[in-house]
Amino acid sequence: MRLQPAWILLTLLIALLPLVKAEDGVELGMTREQVFRAFGRPPSRMENDDTHVLIYPHLRVTLTNGVVSTFTWLVPPEKRHAPIARPGTRPASTPSRPVPAAQSTPRSTPPVQPRPQVTTLPATTRSSSPATPLRPEVVAEKQPRKTRGAGFYVGLLALMIGGLTWLRLLAKRAPAGRRSTAWAFPQPERPTASARPADDFSAAVRRATETASASARDIDRLTPTLLRELEWKRFEELVCGYYNASGVKAECTCTGADGGVDVKLFRPGEAQPYGYVQCKSWFGRDAGVKLIRELFGVMTADQVAEGVFVTTSDFSDDAREFAVGKPLTLIDGTEFIRRFERLSLAAQREVLRHVTRGDYTTPTCVNCDVKMVLKNPDTGAFWGCPRYPRCHRTMKLRTA
């Protein structure tokens, strides 16, 4: 939202109105300092513990606990702001008359000090404590300070509005090449036709994948190409669906930390699994012995009898040697396709229809269980979680 200069200046005017009002007159609720700023210090005043009376030639102000409680004007309204002659003073322009010698005061006689003006507070303004008497105080006379009225501030604001409007007109009439943005409000940048967000490329890939998956739902057999296109989560669902179609109860732990176990196998009527299945959707590299040892360690810790490791690629020689003589079954991509083809055609179609629903090629974030987006920075494309920066999970693109 842009703030126009008129709104800014109107806000300043509203903020200055209390100041102008305080300088032009007196009102209830003003503090003693505000009264002093408006009229100066009074010629005389009287004070008590909680009551102060400020006596001006044209005004009498009563303050209770430092705040104006009552005030009384002593002159008509038309003379309240005019200079008022104070008793015992003469205009500066009137020459002083010579005093006769007989009436002059001898030099040896000290000058007569004027008596202080003492005024008794009315009964309504006296303190409730009768033990504390009022203390009259005499203050030297002082002319009230001249203050600027409301017209000064209104004129100043009008001058500011006129100046800003003139500068805005100059900025608009200037040529496009020489136009300055110093006095113009910043405009939001508009994306050009050539600028394309990084997510548009990912959306185009997803639309193409969904279009291709529409024709893949009618497939009735598992091929190496389809196995390569499946993302890691759909591959785990494929393995879990294979065991369920084979008559073994299987549960998939496809989201979050799985502890090295992707599918759990159960016997009928048993709550504890008898087998663990680990899945790796890899291409271009073999599963090493480290992964097989981790699976065997989890089996031993949980006292699980059987372990199965399924991968879309192959196993290294060390991994196969480690599995010899242990309750471990290693299934590579070719062996898994061979076993999957042993199912009935109806079971194969049902499992494949489930794993190829929607977008089955875009990988899923392991932490958030949402489809990742394709990022295209200068260092190279990769898959990233759409909930960044809350989630920093990334995944490399398949090159083989």
C-alpha positions as CSV (number, residue, x, y, z in Angstrom):
1,M,0.0,0.0,0.0
2,R,1.4,3.4,-1.0
3,L,1.1,6.4,1.4
4,Q,0.2,9.6,-0.4
5,P,1.9,12.9,0.7
6,A,-1.5,14.3,1.7
7,W,-2.1,11.5,4.1
8,I,1.3,12.0,5.7
9,L,0.8,15.7,6.1
10,L,-2.7,15.2,7.5
11,T,-1.2,12.9,10.1
12,L,1.3,15.6,11.0
13,L,-1.4,18.2,11.3
14,I,-3.5,16.0,13.6
15,A,-0.4,15.4,15.8
16,L,0.3,19.2,16.0
17,L,-3.3,20.2,17.0
18,P,-2.9,19.4,20.7
19,L,0.3,21.5,20.8
20,V,-1.4,24.5,19.1
21,K,-4.4,24.3,21.4
22,A,-2.2,24.2,24.6
23,E,-0.3,27.3,23.5
24,D,-3.5,29.4,22.7
25,G,-5.4,28.9,25.9
26,V,-5.9,27.0,29.1
27,E,-8.0,23.9,29.6
28,L,-8.8,21.4,32.3
29,G,-6.2,18.6,32.7
30,M,-3.2,20.7,31.7
31,T,-0.1,20.4,33.8
32,R,1.7,23.3,35.5
33,E,4.5,23.1,32.9
34,Q,2.0,23.5,30.0
35,V,0.5,26.5,31.8
36,F,3.9,28.1,32.2
37,R,4.7,27.5,28.5
38,A,1.5,29.2,27.5
39,F,1.4,32.2,29.8
40,G,4.8,32.3,31.5
41,R,5.3,32.3,35.2
42,P,2.6,34.2,37.2
43,P,3.3,37.4,39.1
44,S,2.1,35.8,42.2
45,R,1.0,32.4,43.3
46,M,-0.1,30.5,46.4
47,E,0.5,26.9,47.2
48,N,-0.5,24.2,49.6
49,D,0.3,20.5,49.9
50,D,-1.8,19.5,46.9
51,T,-3.3,22.9,45.8
52,H,-1.6,25.6,43.8
53,V,-3.1,28.9,42.7
54,L,-1.4,30.7,39.8
55,I,-2.6,34.4,39.7
56,Y,-2.1,36.3,36.4
57,P,-3.4,39.8,35.7
58,H,-6.0,38.4,33.4
59,L,-6.4,34.8,34.6
60,R,-6.4,32.7,37.8
61,V,-5.6,29.0,37.6
62,T,-6.1,26.5,40.3
63,L,-4.1,23.2,40.1
64,T,-4.8,20.2,42.2
65,N,-2.0,17.6,42.4
66,G,-0.2,19.4,39.5
67,V,-3.2,19.4,37.1
68,V,-5.5,22.2,36.3
69,S,-8.8,21.7,38.1
70,T,-10.5,25.1,37.7
71,F,-9.6,28.4,36.0
72,T,-11.3,31.9,35.9
73,W,-10.8,34.6,33.3
74,L,-10.6,38.1,34.8
75,V,-10.9,40.0,31.5
76,P,-13.4,39.8,28.6
77,P,-12.9,37.3,25.8
78,E,-11.6,40.0,23.3
79,K,-8.8,41.0,25.7
80,R,-7.6,37.6,26.8
81,H,-4.7,37.4,24.4
82,A,-3.9,41.1,24.3
83,P,-1.0,42.6,26.4
84,I,-2.4,43.6,29.8
85,A,-1.0,46.6,31.8
86,R,0.1,45.4,35.2
87,P,-0.5,47.5,38.3
88,G,2.5,49.7,39.3
89,T,4.0,49.8,35.8
90,R,4.1,52.5,33.2
91,P,4.5,52.4,29.4
92,A,8.0,52.7,28.3
93,S,7.2,55.6,25.9
94,T,5.8,57.8,28.7
95,P,8.6,60.0,30.2
96,S,8.8,60.0,33.9
97,R,7.9,63.3,35.7
98,P,10.6,65.0,37.8
99,V,9.9,64.5,41.5
100,P,10.0,67.8,43.5
101,A,12.8,68.2,45.9
102,A,10.5,68.4,48.9
103,Q,8.8,65.1,48.0
104,S,12.0,63.3,47.1
105,T,13.3,60.7,49.4
106,P,16.6,61.4,51.2
107,R,19.5,59.3,50.1
108,S,20.0,58.1,53.6
109,T,16.5,56.7,53.8
110,P,16.3,53.1,52.4
111,P,13.9,52.5,49.6
112,V,10.5,51.3,50.6
113,Q,9.9,47.6,49.6
114,P,6.5,46.9,48.0
115,R,4.3,44.7,50.0
116,P,3.8,41.2,48.6
117,Q,0.4,40.4,47.2
118,V,-1.3,38.0,49.5
119,T,-4.6,36.4,48.4
120,T,-6.6,34.1,50.5
121,L,-7.9,31.0,48.8
122,P,-11.6,30.4,48.8
123,A,-13.0,27.8,51.1
124,T,-13.7,25.4,48.2
125,T,-10.0,25.3,47.1
126,R,-8.4,24.9,50.5
127,S,-6.7,21.7,51.4
128,S,-8.6,19.2,53.4
129,S,-5.7,19.2,55.9
130,P,-6.3,22.2,58.3
131,A,-3.0,21.7,60.0
132,T,-1.0,22.9,56.9
133,P,-1.3,26.7,56.3
134,L,-1.1,28.2,52.9
135,R,2.3,29.7,52.1
136,P,2.0,32.8,49.9
137,E,4.9,33.3,47.5
138,V,5.8,36.4,45.5
139,V,7.4,35.9,42.1
140,A,9.0,38.6,40.0
141,E,6.8,39.9,37.3
142,K,7.5,38.4,33.8
143,Q,5.8,39.1,30.5
144,P,4.2,36.0,29.0
145,R,6.2,34.4,26.2
146,K,4.8,35.0,22.8
147,T,3.7,31.7,21.1
148,R,2.9,30.9,17.6
149,G,-0.8,30.4,16.9
150,A,-2.6,27.8,14.8
151,G,-2.3,29.9,11.7
152,F,1.5,29.5,11.7
153,Y,1.3,25.7,11.6
154,V,-1.5,25.6,9.1
155,G,0.5,27.8,6.8
156,L,3.6,25.7,7.3
157,L,1.7,22.5,6.4
158,A,0.1,24.2,3.4
159,L,3.6,25.2,2.2
160,M,4.8,21.6,2.6
161,I,1.9,20.2,0.7
162,G,2.4,22.6,-2.1
163,G,6.1,21.9,-2.4
164,L,5.7,18.1,-2.5
165,T,2.9,18.4,-5.1
166,W,5.1,20.6,-7.3
167,L,8.0,18.1,-7.0
168,R,5.6,15.2,-8.0
169,L,4.5,17.1,-11.1
170,L,8.1,17.7,-12.1
171,A,8.9,14.0,-11.7
172,K,5.9,13.0,-13.9
173,R,6.7,15.6,-16.7
174,A,10.4,14.6,-16.9
175,P,11.4,12.4,-19.8
176,A,11.6,8.7,-19.2
177,G,15.3,8.5,-19.5
178,R,15.9,11.4,-17.1
179,R,13.1,10.7,-14.7
180,S,14.4,10.6,-11.1
181,T,13.0,8.3,-8.5
182,A,14.1,10.3,-5.6
183,W,10.7,11.9,-5.2
184,A,8.6,9.1,-6.6
185,F,7.2,6.2,-4.7
186,P,8.9,2.8,-5.4
187,Q,6.9,0.7,-7.9
188,P,6.8,-3.1,-7.6
189,E,8.9,-4.9,-10.2
190,R,6.8,-6.5,-12.9
191,P,8.1,-9.9,-14.1
192,T,9.0,-9.8,-17.8
193,A,8.0,-12.4,-20.3
194,S,11.5,-13.8,-20.4
195,A,11.8,-14.1,-16.7
196,R,10.5,-17.5,-15.6
197,P,10.5,-18.7,-12.0
198,A,12.4,-21.9,-11.1
199,D,9.1,-23.6,-10.1
200,D,7.7,-23.2,-13.6
201,F,10.2,-25.7,-15.0
202,S,9.3,-28.2,-12.2
203,A,5.6,-27.7,-12.9
204,A,6.1,-28.4,-16.6
205,V,8.0,-31.6,-15.8
206,R,5.2,-32.7,-13.4
207,R,2.5,-32.0,-16.1
208,A,4.4,-34.1,-18.6
209,T,4.8,-36.9,-16.1
210,E,1.1,-36.9,-15.3
211,T,0.2,-37.0,-19.0
212,A,2.6,-40.0,-19.4
213,S,1.3,-41.7,-16.4
214,A,-2.3,-41.6,-17.7
215,S,-1.3,-44.1,-20.4
216,A,0.8,-46.1,-18.1
217,R,-2.2,-47.1,-15.9
218,D,-3.2,-49.8,-18.4
219,I,0.1,-51.6,-18.2
220,D,-0.1,-55.3,-17.2
221,R,3.6,-56.2,-16.7
222,L,6.6,-54.8,-14.9
223,T,9.5,-53.8,-17.2
224,P,13.1,-52.5,-16.5
225,T,12.0,-49.1,-18.0
226,L,9.1,-48.8,-15.6
227,L,11.2,-50.0,-12.7
228,R,13.7,-47.2,-13.5
229,E,11.0,-44.6,-13.7
230,L,9.5,-45.3,-10.3
231,E,10.6,-43.0,-7.5
232,W,11.9,-44.4,-4.3
233,K,8.6,-44.3,-2.4
234,R,6.6,-46.0,-5.3
235,F,9.3,-48.6,-5.5
236,E,8.8,-49.5,-1.8
237,E,5.1,-49.6,-2.4
238,L,5.7,-52.0,-5.3
239,V,7.7,-54.3,-3.1
240,C,5.1,-54.2,-0.3
241,G,2.3,-54.8,-2.9
242,Y,4.3,-57.8,-4.3
243,Y,4.4,-59.5,-0.8
244,N,0.7,-58.8,-0.2
245,A,-0.2,-60.3,-3.5
246,S,1.9,-63.3,-2.7
247,G,-0.1,-64.0,0.4
248,V,2.2,-62.5,3.0
249,K,0.9,-59.7,5.2
250,A,3.2,-56.7,4.6
251,E,3.3,-53.2,6.0
252,C,5.2,-50.3,4.4
253,T,7.1,-47.7,6.5
254,C,7.6,-45.3,3.6
255,T,7.7,-42.0,5.5
256,G,10.0,-40.6,8.1
257,A,12.9,-42.4,9.9
258,D,12.4,-46.1,9.2
259,G,15.5,-47.3,11.2
260,G,16.8,-49.2,8.1
261,V,13.5,-51.1,7.6
262,D,11.1,-50.2,4.7
263,V,8.7,-53.2,4.8
264,K,7.7,-55.5,7.6
265,L,6.5,-59.0,7.1
266,F,4.0,-60.7,9.4
267,R,2.6,-64.2,9.8
268,P,-1.2,-64.6,10.2
269,G,-2.3,-63.9,13.7
270,E,1.0,-62.6,14.9
271,A,1.7,-59.0,16.0
272,Q,5.5,-59.1,15.8
273,P,7.1,-59.2,12.3
274,Y,9.1,-62.2,11.4
275,G,11.0,-60.5,8.5
276,Y,12.5,-57.1,7.6
277,V,12.8,-55.8,4.0
278,Q,15.1,-53.0,3.0
279,C,14.6,-51.3,-0.5
280,K,17.1,-49.2,-2.5
281,S,16.0,-47.6,-5.8
282,W,19.5,-47.2,-7.2
283,F,20.9,-47.1,-10.7
284,G,24.5,-46.8,-11.8
285,R,26.0,-48.2,-8.5
286,D,25.7,-51.5,-6.6
287,A,24.6,-52.0,-3.0
288,G,27.7,-52.5,-0.9
289,V,28.3,-54.7,2.1
290,K,27.8,-51.8,4.6
291,L,24.1,-51.7,3.9
292,I,23.8,-55.5,4.3
293,R,25.6,-55.3,7.6
294,E,23.2,-52.6,8.8
295,L,20.2,-54.7,7.9
296,F,21.6,-57.7,9.7
297,G,22.4,-55.6,12.8
298,V,18.8,-54.3,13.0
299,M,17.5,-57.9,12.6
300,T,19.7,-59.1,15.5
301,A,18.7,-56.2,17.7
302,D,15.0,-56.7,17.2
303,Q,15.3,-60.6,17.1
304,V,13.8,-60.9,13.7
305,A,14.4,-64.2,11.9
306,E,14.6,-63.2,8.2
307,G,15.9,-60.3,6.3
308,V,15.4,-59.3,2.6
309,F,17.3,-56.6,0.7
310,V,15.7,-55.5,-2.7
311,T,17.5,-53.1,-5.0
312,T,16.8,-52.0,-8.6
313,S,20.6,-52.3,-9.4
314,D,22.9,-55.1,-8.3
315,F,25.1,-56.1,-5.3
316,S,28.8,-56.0,-4.8
317,D,30.8,-59.2,-4.3
318,D,31.5,-58.4,-0.7
319,A,27.8,-58.0,0.0
320,R,27.0,-61.4,-1.5
321,E,29.8,-63.1,0.4
322,F,28.6,-61.5,3.7
323,A,25.0,-62.9,3.1
324,V,26.2,-66.5,2.7
325,G,25.2,-68.6,5.6
326,K,23.0,-65.9,7.2
327,P,19.2,-65.6,7.1
328,L,19.5,-62.9,4.4
329,T,18.0,-62.9,0.9
330,L,19.5,-60.5,-1.7
331,I,17.2,-59.6,-4.7
332,D,18.5,-57.4,-7.5
333,G,16.4,-55.7,-10.1
334,T,16.4,-58.6,-12.6
335,E,15.5,-61.1,-10.0
336,F,12.6,-58.9,-8.6
337,I,11.1,-58.6,-12.1
338,R,11.3,-62.4,-12.5
339,R,9.6,-63.0,-9.2
340,F,6.9,-60.3,-9.9
341,E,6.0,-62.0,-13.1
342,R,5.1,-65.2,-11.2
343,L,2.0,-63.4,-9.8
344,S,-1.3,-63.7,-11.7
345,L,-2.0,-61.1,-14.4
346,A,-4.9,-59.7,-12.3
347,A,-2.6,-59.3,-9.3
348,Q,0.1,-57.7,-11.4
349,R,-2.3,-55.2,-12.9
350,E,-3.7,-54.3,-9.5
351,V,-0.3,-53.6,-8.0
352,L,1.0,-51.7,-11.0
353,R,-2.2,-49.6,-11.1
354,H,-1.6,-48.6,-7.5
355,V,2.0,-47.7,-7.9
356,T,1.6,-45.7,-11.2
357,R,-1.3,-43.5,-9.9
358,G,-0.7,-39.8,-10.5
359,D,2.9,-38.6,-10.6
360,Y,5.1,-41.7,-9.9
361,T,8.4,-40.3,-11.1
362,T,8.9,-37.1,-9.1
363,P,10.6,-38.1,-5.8
364,T,8.9,-37.6,-2.5
365,C,10.5,-35.7,0.5
366,V,11.5,-38.2,3.1
367,N,10.7,-35.8,6.0
368,C,7.5,-34.1,4.8
369,D,5.9,-36.8,2.5
370,V,5.2,-34.3,-0.3
371,K,6.4,-34.2,-3.9
372,M,9.7,-32.4,-4.3
373,V,10.3,-29.6,-6.8
374,L,13.1,-29.4,-9.4
375,K,15.6,-26.6,-8.6
376,N,17.8,-25.2,-11.3
377,P,20.6,-23.1,-9.8
378,D,23.9,-22.3,-11.5
379,T,25.7,-25.2,-9.7
380,G,23.3,-27.9,-11.2
381,A,19.8,-29.1,-11.1
382,F,18.5,-31.1,-8.1
383,W,15.3,-32.0,-6.3
384,G,14.4,-29.9,-3.2
385,C,11.6,-29.9,-0.7
386,P,8.9,-27.3,-1.4
387,R,8.7,-26.4,2.3
388,Y,12.2,-24.9,2.3
389,P,13.6,-23.3,4.5
390,R,11.7,-25.3,7.1
391,C,12.9,-28.5,5.4
392,H,16.4,-28.7,3.8
393,R,16.0,-32.2,2.3
394,T,17.5,-32.5,-1.2
395,M,18.0,-35.3,-3.7
396,K,20.2,-35.7,-6.7
397,L,18.9,-36.3,-10.2
398,R,19.4,-39.7,-11.8
399,T,22.0,-39.7,-14.5
400,A,21.8,-43.3,-15.5
